[in-house]
């Protein structure tokens, strides 16, 4: 009888063989699969080698924030958080936002600005991150910042990060945030349920910033061509009117996708003004480059410093609009129109076309 059972087992395995899985082909230099319930390591590849951890840093940032402050706490964004490099949820200096919303921006958008704002709100934040790592047994981990930007003193291992993540998933607030696919963030007052409403209300402040800045010194011109795309083109149409009325300068506006194929010809003091919120609009940049090959002076009205259009122009007027997230422009368009009006008025005074005033 036992022999029959053995034979039957052999026959079953021949007819219905159990699959044998090869080791997974993982391109990452370090990797780990850890069972959350038991903590057992199911697979690892160089999981105990120290490496830079980049934005996985933010897992610990969220854990420390949740364990030391209330999600409803209101945090004022500093200029340091506003200016931090890398991925961003587009925070603005002086903006007030709840810790809860910062945590969504931290984990869903990988916002370095959110990480910085959180760390500034909690004294000794990085020290608390290292203290928590030690408590969890992450012995090969050291944090030097809350966002993960490169530092020689900022490192971990795949195993340590798995330990930290496993702990985080045990916190209900953390688990809920990381399983969220999308999140609509409001300002702290709850008055604005979307970015467009918020940015409409930010227009006065943006216009005040522009009015407080000097008018850029653009090259003098007797003929001006303005080029842009989308809403910026409509700002250019206003600019044509302003230049003619207040400065007596003939001007024309052309959509950049068309203008690039019939660029302004060199002439006596001719000038091309490219208008773009981002400074990276492809057709506008191509039009700018096209006229430059003809020897025409180029200038720009842009919002983003170190953008391609700003770098390649002979002079730049910044918009000072701040980040604009909504698809439909508000303060971006307003500041473009105001920048063109101020330019026309300044040229009109210089040409004595209008009274210089007091």
GIQUI-V577454 format. One record per residue. N is the residue number from 1. SS is DSSP state (H for helix, E for strand, - for the rest). BURIAL is + if it has 24 or more other C-alpha atoms within 12 Angstrom, else -. Layout:
BEGIN
n = {N:N}
ss = {SS:SS}
burial = {BURIAL:BURIAL}
END
This chain:
BEGIN
n = {1:2:3:4:5:6:7:8:9:10:11:12:13:14:15:16:17:18:19:20:21:22:23:24:25:26:27:28:29:30:31:32:33:34:35:36:37:38:39:40:41:42:43:44:45:46:47:48:49:50:51:52:53:54:55:56:57:58:59:60:61:62:63:64:65:66:67:68:69:70:71:72:73:74:75:76:77:78:79:80:81:82:83:84:85:86:87:88:89:90:91:92:93:94:95:96:97:98:99:100:101:102:103:104:105:106:107:108:109:110:111:112:113:114:115:116:117:118:119:120:121:122:123:124:125:126:127:128:129:130:131:132:133:134:135:136:137:138:139:140:141:142:143:144:145:146:147:148:149:150:151:152:153:154:155:156:157:158:159:160:161:162:163:164:165:166:167:168:169:170:171:172:173:174:175:176:177:178:179:180:181:182:183:184:185:186:187:188:189:190:191:192:193:194:195:196:197:198:199:200:201:202:203:204:205:206:207:208:209:210:211:212:213:214:215:216:217:218:219:220:221:222:223:224:225:226:227:228:229:230:231:232:233:234:235:236:237:238:239:240:241:242:243:244:245:246:247:248:249:250:251:252:253:254:255:256:257:258:259:260:261:262:263:264:265:266:267:268:269:270:271:272:273:274:275:276:277:278:279:280:281:282:283:284:285:286:287:288:289:290:291:292:293:294:295:296:297:298:299:300:301:302:303:304:305:306:307:308:309:310:311:312:313:314:315:316:317:318:319:320:321:322:323:324:325:326:327:328:329:330:331:332:333:334:335:336:337:338:339:340:341:342:343:344:345:346:347:348:349:350:351:352:353:354:355:356:357:358}
ss = {-:H:H:H:H:H:H:H:H:H:H:H:H:H:H:-:-:-:-:-:-:-:-:-:-:-:-:-:-:-:E:E:E:E:-:-:-:-:-:-:E:E:E:E:E:-:-:-:-:-:E:-:-:H:H:H:H:H:H:H:H:H:H:H:H:H:H:H:-:-:-:-:-:E:E:E:-:-:H:H:H:H:H:-:-:-:-:-:-:-:-:-:-:-:-:E:E:E:H:H:H:H:H:H:H:H:H:H:-:-:-:H:H:H:H:H:H:H:H:H:H:-:-:-:H:H:H:H:H:H:H:H:H:H:H:-:-:-:-:-:-:E:-:-:-:-:-:-:-:-:-:-:-:-:E:E:-:H:H:H:H:H:H:H:H:H:H:H:H:-:-:H:H:H:H:H:H:H:-:-:-:-:-:-:-:-:-:-:-:-:-:-:-:-:H:H:H:H:H:H:H:-:H:H:H:H:H:H:H:H:H:H:-:-:-:-:-:-:-:-:-:-:E:E:E:E:E:E:-:H:H:H:H:H:H:H:H:H:H:H:H:H:H:H:H:H:H:-:-:E:E:E:E:E:E:H:H:H:H:-:-:-:-:-:-:-:-:-:-:E:E:E:E:E:E:E:-:-:-:-:-:H:H:H:H:H:H:H:H:H:H:H:H:-:-:-:E:E:E:E:E:E:-:-:-:-:-:H:H:H:H:H:-:-:E:E:E:E:-:-:-:-:-:-:-:-:-:-:-:-:H:H:H:H:H:H:H:H:H:H:H:H:H:H:H:H:H:H:H:H:-:-:-:-:-:-:-:-}
burial = {-:-:-:-:-:-:-:-:-:-:-:-:-:-:-:-:-:-:-:-:-:-:-:-:-:-:-:-:-:+:+:+:+:+:-:-:-:-:-:-:-:-:-:+:-:-:+:+:-:+:+:+:+:+:+:+:+:+:+:+:+:+:+:+:+:+:-:-:+:-:+:-:-:+:+:+:+:+:-:-:+:+:+:+:-:-:+:+:+:+:+:+:-:-:+:+:+:+:+:+:+:+:+:+:+:+:+:+:+:+:+:+:+:+:+:+:+:+:+:+:+:+:-:-:+:+:-:+:+:+:-:+:+:-:-:+:-:+:+:+:+:+:+:+:+:+:+:+:+:-:-:-:-:+:+:+:+:+:+:+:+:+:+:+:+:+:+:+:+:-:-:-:+:+:-:-:+:+:-:-:-:-:-:-:+:+:+:+:-:-:-:-:-:-:+:+:+:+:+:+:-:+:+:-:-:+:+:-:-:+:+:-:-:-:+:+:-:+:+:+:+:-:+:+:+:+:+:+:+:+:+:+:+:+:+:+:+:+:+:+:+:+:+:+:-:+:+:+:+:+:+:+:+:+:+:+:+:-:+:+:-:-:+:+:+:-:-:-:-:+:+:+:+:+:+:+:+:+:+:+:+:-:+:+:+:+:+:+:+:+:+:+:-:-:-:+:+:+:+:+:+:+:+:+:+:-:-:+:+:+:-:+:+:+:+:+:+:+:+:+:+:+:+:+:+:-:-:-:+:+:+:+:+:+:+:+:+:+:+:+:+:+:+:+:+:+:+:+:-:-:-:-:-:-:-:-:-:-}
END
